[in-house]
Amino acid sequence: MSLLLDTTVLIDVLRGRPAAERLSKLRELEPVPYVCAINVEELWRGHRPGEEAVLERFVGALRLAPLGTVEGELAGGWRRTFAAKGLTLSQADCLIAAAAVGVGAVLATGNPKDFPMPGVSIEHWLVGE
């Protein structure tokens, strides 16, 4: 099973919280998880001073899920459909979910409520503890 790690999980791993141990165990058995460009941007935008080298090594050890036309169309379709129902989905979350769908990965997130899109497989990881 392939995983795409949401930014909530990535931050937990960087901070040495429970997601770090869970990811470590998974990496012994599963393929290397994915991230997408949105996750990378969110990590770089919010990193702490002095974390640059650790962040580069961490992100460099993961696979990058592409974000292209197909993923953009999927994300835009979700946003449009949910907006018609009165629910605003974030552009970033829709693109992250589309990246997961694009590579056939389960999306590991600490915020499953942010990903109500049909066709997205979610795995809830407890974060922030």
Buried (B, 14 or more C-beta within 10 A) or exposed (E): EBBBBBBBBBBBBBEEBBBBEBBEEBBEEEEEBBBBBBBBEBBEEEBEEEBEEEBEEBBEEBBBBEBEEEBEEBBBEBBEEBEEEEEEBEEBBBBBBBBBBBBEBBBBBBBBEBBBBEEBBBBEBEBEE
